[in-house]
């Protein structure tokens, strides 16, 4: 009987490990990025984000973001109120490129489809 319990326990642990590996996803890579226009986008670990213009002297957008797996939801109060932007994100650790694919966003000012390059 003890042998069967040990085998069952081993099978349960193996199933949990396989399920965990299959459902694990990459953590959202917070930090500073630059877009194709030279603007700096910063995603902080506390869920805040900012965009500083290419001159580095003025915040042109800021707001909150939430992550649900590979989906990021951006909101803000000035440029695109009251709509949220919903995007799928993907990060190439080898390239340092944070890419976005629009799921839903009616605000044209928040064009996140271009890739962002991670800054050191």
C-alpha positions, -999 to +999 in steps of 0.1 A: +000+000+000+028+024+009+044+018-025+011+029-043+009+060-022+045+069-031+038+063-068+006+083-067+024+112-049+052+111-075+026+113-103+008+142-087+040+161-082+051+154-118+016+166-131+019+198-111+053+205-124+043+200-160+012+221-155+033+248-139+058+248-168+030+249-194+012+278-178+042+299-166+047+332-184+074+357-186+073+385-160+067+419-174+100+436-178+098+469-159+124+496-167+132+523-192+128+520-229+131+543-259+107+545-288+114+553-325+110+591-318+135+592-290+109+594-262+117+575-230+090+553-216+094+541-181+074+512-165+077+511-128+071+480-106+043+498-088+021+500-119+029+535-130+043+545-164+055+577-179+066+590-213+093+618-214+098+636-246+129+631-267+145+662-252+143+646-218+127+676-201+089+671-202+065+643-192+041+641-221+020+611-209+017+592-177-007+568-160-012+534-146-008+499-160-019+464-151-005+431-163-026+399-168-003+373-183+008+386-217-017+414-217-010+450-205-038+475-199-028+512-199-048+541-186-042+577-181-062+609-174-050+635-198-042+624-233-067+595-237-094+598-211-114+578-202-104+549-225-080+521-216-055+507-241-052+469-241-022+453-258-005+419-259+032+423-250+063+403-257+098+409-246+129+396-264+155+392-237+182+386-263+173+418-283+160+441-255+129+448-276+095+451-258+068+447-285+031+453-284+002+441-304-031+461-301-060+442-287-083+473-282-074+510-280-095+538-295-068+565-286-046+573-316-021+592-294-012+560-276+004+542-305+021+513-288+025+490-318+061+500-324+088+481-305+106+498-276+143+493-270+154+487-234+178+513-220+207+503-197 
